[in-house]
Amino acid sequence: MADQATLREELRDRIISEPEIVLEDPDLLSALIAANERAMGTNIVDLRGIAMERMGARLDRLEDTHRSVIAAAYENLAGTNQVHRAILQLLDPVTFEGFLKSLGNEVAETLRIDCVRLVLESVQSAEDPALRRLGDVLFVAEPGFVAHYLTGGRSLHPRPVTLRQVSPESDQLYGERAGWIRSEALMRLDLGTGRLPAMLVFGAEDPHQFKPAHGTDLLTFFSSVFERAMRRWLA
C-alpha cells in the first residue's frame, strides 16, 4: 500500500510539473475523459466530452490527410527526378541510331517500363534495310495508323497522352512482347509541318502501371522534349 501511495504521489507531482505530457498524448487524454464520463453517470450528457471526442476524430482525419499529402508529394518528386534523368539520357547520344537505342535501353530502365515503341507513319516499307538497322524500337506504320490506334477507329479527337490497358490491336505493335504487355501510355507527337503523325508508346507488363485515372503531366513534359529532339534529328 505504501508503495502504491508513493507511486501515486510521484505520478501526481509529475503531471502537475509537466501537464503537457497528458495534453499531448491523445490516448491518455481519451482515457481521462472516459473516466470522467463514468464518474458522472449515464444520465448526464457531457457536451464538453462530446465536443472533445469530435475534435479528436477530426484531428485523426487531418493527420491521415496530412500523411497522404506528404506521401503524394514525395512520390511526385521521385517521378519528376526519374523523368529528368531519362531526358538527360535521351540527350546524350550523338547519332540517331544511338538515340533510338538509348530510348529502348537506358531510358526504359530509368522509367521502369518494359517496352518502348516509336511509331512513325511512312509510305516507305518497314522492310527497308536502313530502317531495320535502327532496331526494334522503331515501328514504321502506314499513314493513318496513329489516329486509328489512339481512338480505336472511332471519330474522336485523340488526347496528347492516353493511358489505358492494351487492346487486341496492340499485337502488331508489340510483336514478340504481345501478350506480355498489359497497359500502355500513348503520346501523340507532332514532328512539324509537312510530316506525318507519330506516336511514342510506353508498354508495361503491370496492368495497373498506366491507368486513365493517373496524372499525365510528367509524360506530357517528357513527350514534349522528345518531340523537339525528334524534329532536330529529322531536320
PyMOL commands that set and color helices and strands:
alter all, ss='L'
color gray80, all
select helices_A, chain A and resi 2-17+20-23+26-40+47-91+96-111+129-132+145-151+168-177+217-234
alter helices_A, ss='H'
color red, helices_A
select strands_A, chain A and resi 115-121+138-141+161-165+183-189+198-204
alter strands_A, ss='S'
color yellow, strands_A
deselect
rebuild
show_as cartoon
